[in-house]
Amino acid sequence: SSESSPERLAEMSHLLREIRKLPEGYGQPLLLYAAGGITYDEIARQLNLPLATVKVRIHRASLWL
């Protein structure tokens, strides 16, 4: 399938390496949102953070990538 093509896997591997370089507290919300398909509200609950903080961190993290 196209989702497991070598190019797609290399792209995902690169993205994960870049996410690990983000400042602490920014990578996890972005991963949960982008890869996990979890809502902002659920991420806020899971990470025990205010909803506004989750939104800002995901936005900033996406800009840094």
Solvent accessible surface area in square Angstrom, and as a share of the most:
residue,aa,sasa,rsa
1,S,122,0.79
2,S,94,0.60
3,E,131,0.59
4,S,65,0.42
5,S,30,0.19
6,P,105,0.66
7,E,127,0.57
8,R,95,0.35
9,L,102,0.51
10,A,62,0.48
11,E,101,0.45
12,M,64,0.29
13,S,49,0.32
14,H,95,0.42
15,L,64,0.32
16,L,63,0.31
17,R,119,0.43
18,E,52,0.23
19,I,9,0.05
20,R,178,0.65
21,K,146,0.62
22,L,22,0.11
23,P,68,0.43
24,E,170,0.76
25,G,28,0.27
26,Y,34,0.13
27,G,12,0.11
28,Q,107,0.48
29,P,1,0.01
30,L,12,0.06
31,L,62,0.31
32,L,36,0.18
33,Y,94,0.36
34,A,70,0.55
35,A,75,0.58
36,G,47,0.45
37,G,64,0.62
38,I,40,0.20
39,T,85,0.50
40,Y,69,0.26
41,D,71,0.37
42,E,56,0.25
43,I,0,0.00
44,A,11,0.08
45,R,165,0.60
46,Q,99,0.44
47,L,41,0.21
48,N,137,0.70
49,L,45,0.23
50,P,87,0.55
51,L,67,0.33
52,A,69,0.54
53,T,39,0.22
54,V,0,0.00
55,K,92,0.39
56,V,65,0.37
57,R,63,0.23
58,I,8,0.04
59,H,111,0.49
60,R,115,0.42
61,A,0,0.00
62,S,56,0.36
63,L,122,0.61
64,W,131,0.46
65,L,84,0.42
